[in-house]
Amino acid sequence: MLLRTGPNIVLLLALLVSFSSILLSSSVGAERWCANNPKDTIFRRLGTKTPYRHVMNKDVRSIATVNGCTVSKIWGLFRHGTRNPSKSIIDHMRTTLPELQRDILEHGHICRDQLELFERWQPRVTVEDAKLLVREGGDELFQLGQRIRKRFGTHIPERYDEHDFRFKFTKTERAEYSARNFSHGLFGRDEPIQYPEALHRDPVLRFYKGCEKWKKQVKQNPYSYREMDRFGSSKQMRSVIEKLSKRIGTFVSPEEVHAIYQTCAFETAWSDRDISPWCLLFDKESISTMEYNEDLKYYWIDGYGYDLTHRQACSAFADLFTNFNDENGPRFTFYFTHSGTLLKSIAFLNLYKDNEPLKGESMRHKRKWRVSHIDAFGTNLYFVLYGCPDGTQSIALYHQERLTNIPGCPEDVPLCSYDHFKQMYADRIEQCDLSAMCYEPHVPSSEKDEL
């Protein structure tokens, strides 16, 4: 109910009756809401719009040599940095939120000093700027490149050479400039890098764009959103709507609550100096509820909800094995892509998989699948192939720049045998035929009516 579909009319009528009594009873002498430590309240609770500074690893100690084994190759997927919202969210920022701003200033129950932040607020973006990389996003990738340089030092050549490096980005401004900022941080200068042609439907960087079967059977399938819809009618979500309506001084719909949450997230991600006033409307319980709603969406659309969703990521990992198995291929491969690629790849690897699927009846507080942690802006997933003194090869996975155990590999050692790693994925890579996997027969409109 919250994002995709229209609101449940019966639920809305019931909420309106409830809120009318709440607002009438609190109109005189009501205690004003004052957000306490708002930066801590929203920390790592902003879903896929969480800024990378919330999850980054500042430790830059060398990992060029581990247990005597030395880095041989690196292959990684990098989500673009912080961007502007989509056109639909910008529309809400420019139309819906100014109306709610007036309600807050005239009828809201918010403490005086925080009310002043709403008085000064105004939309900062236009639809022409939709989804463009912002300065903070460029800084995220620039600094990420710097930290990787510090960790691997001289094991990464100081100058670009097309035989050593492969940089590639999707056909989007935000991915391209993330790549350029990253390379600038990695080399400490602008290098004349040769980028391959950017593809909108890149079979490695954005494989799902060409997967018609996934689009129709998962992304466009109303049934895929059933748990999120169910959660939209839950007691926890009704509580969020009630709290925000009381603080704003007027009834707010689920769609408006979502717009508030998204604006809070984007305006927070844009800069670490200020906090969006819209974040002040949330307490920890209510923003955690909004976060869980995000987790449900991405679990079922980009994660473990359907096998096809993560099976198709075999295309990206086939590229990894091709590169690591080729002694003459580039040693350092850096791909710049999007949330959909990172989440499907995470699920392909069986990372952050809960014992039971996420459901919408009520919020599961203890869970591994938290997109605020695993898919922030600038999220990265890179593999390092190490050559060992005994002639063998080992592999390590770093997620958000932290050493991360690969499911199926021993948990008590930092490196996994590369031969073992290859064996774990041999069948899935061998059977990786995207054309067959993603084929969706065209059904003429007359036949659709009969189905």
C-alpha positions in Angstrom: 0.0 0.0 0.0 2.7 2.4 0.9 4.4 3.2 -2.5 3.1 1.3 -5.4 -0.6 1.0 -5.1 -3.4 3.4 -4.2 -4.3 3.7 -0.5 -6.8 1.3 1.0 -9.9 3.4 1.2 -11.4 1.5 4.2 -8.1 1.9 6.1 -7.9 5.6 5.3 -11.4 6.3 6.4 -10.7 4.5 9.7 -7.5 6.4 10.2 -9.2 9.7 9.4 -11.8 9.2 12.1 -9.1 8.2 14.5 -6.9 11.2 13.6 -9.8 13.6 13.9 -10.3 12.7 17.5 -6.5 12.7 18.1 -6.1 16.2 16.6 -9.2 17.6 18.4 -8.1 16.3 21.7 -4.5 17.7 21.3 -5.4 21.0 19.7 -5.3 22.9 23.1 -2.3 22.7 25.3 -0.7 19.8 23.4 2.8 18.7 24.3 5.1 19.6 21.5 7.3 16.9 19.9 11.0 17.6 20.1 13.3 15.2 18.2 16.1 14.0 20.5 19.5 13.3 19.0 18.1 13.1 15.4 21.4 12.1 13.8 21.5 9.0 15.9 17.9 8.3 15.2 18.4 8.2 11.4 21.9 6.6 11.4 21.9 3.6 9.1 18.1 3.6 8.8 17.6 5.4 5.4 17.3 2.4 3.2 19.0 2.4 -0.2 19.5 6.2 0.2 21.7 5.8 3.2 24.9 7.9 2.7 28.1 5.9 2.3 29.7 7.7 5.3 27.3 5.7 7.5 28.8 2.3 6.5 32.3 3.1 5.2 35.4 1.4 6.7 38.0 4.0 7.7 40.7 1.4 8.4 43.3 1.7 5.7 45.9 -0.7 6.9 47.5 -2.7 4.2 45.8 -5.8 2.9 48.1 -6.3 -0.1 49.6 -9.3 1.7 47.5 -11.7 3.8 49.0 -14.8 5.5 52.0 -14.5 3.2 49.9 -14.4 0.0 50.1 -11.3 -2.2 47.5 -9.5 -4.2 47.4 -10.7 -7.8 44.1 -9.3 -9.1 41.0 -7.3 -8.0 37.5 -7.4 -9.5 34.8 -5.3 -8.1 31.3 -3.9 -8.4 30.7 -0.3 -7.2 27.3 1.4 -6.8 27.3 5.0 -7.9 27.6 7.7 -5.2 24.8 9.8 -3.7 22.5 11.2 -6.4 19.4 13.4 -6.7 16.0 11.8 -6.4 13.9 10.5 -9.2 11.4 12.9 -10.9 8.5 11.5 -8.8 10.2 12.2 -5.5 11.2 15.7 -6.7 7.6 16.4 -7.6 6.6 15.5 -4.1 9.4 17.7 -2.8 8.1 20.7 -4.8 4.4 20.2 -4.4 3.4 17.9 -1.5 6.0 19.0 1.1 5.5 22.7 0.8 1.8 22.1 1.7 2.8 20.0 4.6 5.3 22.7 5.6 2.5 25.2 5.8 0.5 22.8 8.0 3.5 22.3 10.3 4.0 26.1 10.7 0.3 26.8 11.3 -0.9 23.7 13.2 2.2 21.6 14.0 3.1 20.3 17.4 6.9 20.7 17.2 9.3 22.4 19.6 10.2 26.0 18.7 13.9 25.7 17.8 13.2 22.8 15.4 10.2 24.5 14.0 12.6 27.2 12.8 14.3 24.6 10.6 11.0 24.1 8.8 10.6 27.8 8.4 13.8 28.0 6.5 13.3 24.8 4.4 12.8 25.0 0.7 13.1 22.4 -2.2 16.7 22.3 -3.5 16.3 20.4 -6.8 14.3 20.5 -10.0 13.1 17.7 -12.2 15.9 18.6 -14.7 18.4 17.4 -12.1 16.7 14.1 -11.4 19.1 11.2 -10.6 22.3 13.3 -11.3 25.3 12.6 -9.1 25.8 15.3 -6.5 29.0 16.6 -5.0 28.8 14.3 -2.0 28.5 11.3 -4.4 31.6 12.3 -6.2 33.5 12.7 -2.9 32.3 9.3 -1.8 33.9 7.6 -4.8 37.0 9.8 -4.8 37.7 8.9 -1.2 37.0 5.2 -1.8 39.6 5.2 -4.6 42.1 6.9 -2.2 41.5 4.2 0.5 41.9 1.4 -1.9 45.2 2.9 -3.0 46.3 3.1 0.6 45.4 -0.5 1.3 47.1 -2.0 -1.7 49.9 0.6 -2.2 52.4 -0.1 -4.8 50.8 -3.4 -5.7 48.5 -1.3 -7.8 50.4 0.6 -10.6 50.6 4.3 -10.0 49.8 5.1 -13.6 47.0 3.8 -15.8 47.8 1.2 -18.4 45.0 -0.4 -20.5 46.6 -3.8 -20.1 46.5 -3.6 -16.3 43.2 -1.8 -15.7 39.6 -2.1 -16.9 37.2 0.6 -15.9 33.6 0.5 -17.1 30.3 2.2 -16.2 26.7 2.0 -17.3 25.1 4.5 -19.7 24.1 6.9 -16.9 25.6 10.2 -15.8 25.8 9.1 -12.1 27.7 5.9 -12.9 30.1 7.6 -15.3 31.1 10.4 -12.9 31.4 7.9 -10.1 33.9 6.0 -12.2 35.8 9.2 -13.0 35.9 10.4 -9.4 37.0 6.9 -8.2 39.9 6.8 -10.7 41.0 10.3 -9.8 41.2 9.2 -6.1 42.9 5.9 -7.0 45.7 7.6 -9.1 45.8 11.0 -7.3 45.4 12.7 -10.7 43.4 12.8 -13.9 44.5 9.9 -16.0 43.7 9.4 -19.7 41.6 6.3 -19.1 40.1 4.4 -22.0 36.5 3.5 -21.1 34.6 0.9 -23.2 31.4 1.9 -24.7 28.7 2.4 -22.1 25.6 0.1 -22.6 22.1 0.7 -21.3 21.5 -3.1 -21.2 25.0 -4.2 -20.2 24.9 -8.0 -19.7 27.5 -7.7 -16.9 27.0 -4.4 -15.2 23.2 -4.3 -15.5 22.1 -7.7 -16.6 18.5 -7.3 -15.4 17.7 -4.6 -17.9 17.7 -7.2 -20.7 15.8 -9.9 -18.7 12.2 -9.6 -19.9 11.2 -12.6 -17.9 12.3 -11.0 -14.6 10.7 -7.7 -15.5 7.3 -9.3 -16.2 7.3 -12.1 -13.6 8.9 -10.2 -10.8 9.2 -6.5 -11.1 5.9 -5.9 -12.8 4.1 -8.6 -10.9 1.7 -7.2 -8.3 2.1 -10.4 -6.3 5.8 -9.4 -5.7 4.6 -6.5 -3.6 2.2 -8.4 -1.4 4.3 -8.4 1.7 5.0 -4.7 1.4 1.3 -4.0 0.8 0.5 -6.1 3.8 3.0 -4.2 6.0 1.4 -1.0 4.8 -1.7 -2.0 6.7 0.1 -3.2 9.8 -0.2 -1.8 13.3 3.4 -0.5 13.1 2.7 1.5 9.9 -0.6 2.9 11.3 1.4 4.0 14.3 3.8 5.9 12.0 1.0 7.7 10.2 -0.7 8.6 13.5 2.6 10.0 15.0 3.4 12.1 11.9 -0.1 13.3 11.5 -0.1 14.5 15.1 3.2 16.2 14.8 2.4 17.9 11.5 -1.1 18.9 12.7 -3.1 17.3 9.9 -3.8 13.9 8.5 -1.0 12.6 6.2 -1.5 9.7 3.8 0.9 6.8 3.4 2.2 8.3 0.2 3.0 11.6 2.0 4.7 9.7 4.7 6.9 8.0 2.1 7.7 11.3 0.5 8.8 12.7 3.9 11.0 9.6 4.5 12.6 9.9 1.1 13.2 13.6 1.5 14.8 13.0 4.9 17.1 10.4 3.3 18.2 12.4 0.3 18.7 15.7 2.1 20.7 13.8 4.7 22.8 12.0 2.1 23.7 15.2 0.3 25.7 16.7 3.1 27.1 15.6 6.5 26.8 19.2 7.8 23.1 19.5 8.2 20.2 17.2 8.9 17.0 17.5 6.9 14.2 19.0 9.0 11.9 16.2 7.7 13.9 13.7 9.6 12.9 15.5 12.8 9.4 14.1 12.5 10.6 10.5 13.1 11.5 8.7 16.3 13.6 5.6 16.2 10.6 3.3 16.2 8.9 5.1 13.3 11.9 5.4 11.1 12.8 1.8 11.8 9.3 0.9 10.5 10.0 2.9 7.3 13.3 1.1 6.9 11.6 -2.3 7.2 9.2 -1.3 4.5 12.2 -0.6 2.3 13.7 -4.0 3.2 10.6 -5.8 2.2 10.5 -4.1 -1.2 14.1 -4.9 -2.1 14.0 -8.4 -0.6 11.2 -9.4 -2.9 12.2 -7.4 -6.0 16.0 -7.5 -5.9 17.0 -10.1 -3.4 15.9 -13.6 -2.3 12.2 -13.3 -3.1 12.5 -15.2 -6.5 15.2 -17.4 -7.7 15.4 -15.8 -11.2 16.2 -12.4 -9.6 19.6 -13.5 -8.3 20.2 -16.4 -10.7 20.7 -13.9 -13.5 23.7 -12.3 -11.6 25.7 -15.3 -12.9 26.4 -13.1 -15.9 28.5 -10.8 -13.7 30.3 -13.6 -11.9 31.1 -15.4 -15.1 33.0 -12.2 -16.0 34.8 -12.5 -12.6 35.9 -16.1 -13.3 36.9 -15.3 -16.9 39.1 -12.5 -15.6 40.7 -14.4 -12.7 41.4 -17.4 -14.9 43.1 -15.4 -17.6 46.7 -14.7 -16.7 46.9 -12.1 -19.5 43.7 -10.2 -18.7 43.6 -6.9 -16.8 44.7 -7.2 -13.2 42.3 -4.6 -11.9 38.7 -4.5 -12.9 36.4 -1.8 -11.6 32.7 -1.7 -12.6 30.4 1.1 -11.8 26.7 0.3 -11.6 23.5 0.4 -9.6 21.6 -0.8 -6.6 19.8 -3.5 -8.6 23.1 -5.1 -9.6 24.6 -5.0 -6.1 21.6 -6.5 -4.4 21.2 -9.3 -6.9 24.9 -10.1 -6.6 24.7 -10.1 -2.9 21.8 -12.6 -3.1 23.7 -14.7 -5.7 26.5 -15.1 -3.1 24.0 -16.0 -0.3 25.1 -13.1 1.7 22.9 -11.7 4.5 20.3 -14.4 4.0 17.8 -14.8 6.8 16.5 -18.3 7.7 13.0 -17.3 6.8 11.8 -14.9 4.1 10.9 -11.4 5.2 7.1 -11.0 5.7 4.8 -8.1 6.1 2.5 -9.2 9.0 4.8 -7.4 11.5 8.4 -6.0 11.6 11.2 -8.4 12.2 13.7 -6.5 14.2 16.5 -9.1 14.1 17.3 -9.7 10.4 20.4 -9.8 8.2 18.8 -8.2 5.1 19.0 -4.5 5.9 19.5 -2.4 2.8 20.6 0.6 4.9 23.7 -1.5 5.8 24.3 -3.5 2.6 23.2 -1.2 -0.2 24.0 2.4 0.7 25.1 4.9 -1.9 28.6 3.9 -3.0 28.2 0.3 -1.9 31.0 -1.9 -3.1 31.6 -5.6 -3.5 35.1 -6.5 -4.6 37.1 -9.7 -4.7 40.9 -10.0 -4.3 42.8 -12.9 -5.8 46.0 -13.6 -3.9 49.0 -15.6 -5.0 50.5 -17.7 -2.3 54.1 -18.9 -1.8 53.2 -22.5 -2.3 51.9 -21.8 -5.8 48.2 -21.9 -4.9 45.7 -19.1 -5.2 43.3 -17.8 -2.6 40.5 -15.3 -2.7 38.9 -12.8 -0.3 35.7 -10.8 -0.5 35.4 -7.2 0.7 31.9 -5.7 1.2 31.8 -2.0 2.2 35.6 -2.3 2.3 35.4 -4.9 5.0 36.7 -8.5 4.8 33.5 -10.6 4.5 33.2 -14.4 4.8 32.1 -16.0 1.5 29.2 -18.4 2.3 30.5 -21.9 1.8 34.1 -21.0 2.6 35.7 -21.7 6.0 34.8 -19.0 8.5 37.9 -19.1 10.7 40.4 -18.0 8.1 40.6 -14.8 6.1 41.3 -16.4 2.7 39.4 -19.0 0.8 41.0 -21.5 -1.6 40.3 -20.2 -5.1 39.9 -23.8 -6.4 37.2 -24.3 -3.7 35.6 -21.0 -4.6 35.4 -22.0 -8.3 34.0 -25.4 -7.5 31.2 -23.8 -5.4 29.9 -21.8 -8.4 30.9 -24.2 -11.3 27.4 -25.4 -12.1 25.8 -22.0 -11.9 28.4 -20.4 -14.1 28.4 -23.3 -16.6 24.6 -23.1 -16.9 24.6 -19.3 -17.2 22.6 -18.7 -20.4 20.9 -15.3 -20.0 19.0 -15.7 -23.3 17.3 -18.9 -22.2 17.0 -17.8 -18.5 15.3 -14.5 -19.3 13.3 -15.5 -22.4 9.7 -14.4 -22.1 7.4 -15.3 -25.0 5.5 -12.5 -26.5 1.7 -12.9 -26.0 -0.5 -10.9 -28.5 -3.0 -8.7 -26.8 -5.9 -10.8 -28.0 -4.5 -13.9 -26.4 -3.8 -11.9 -23.1 -7.5 -11.2 -22.8 -8.2 -15.0 -22.9 -5.6 -15.9 -20.2 
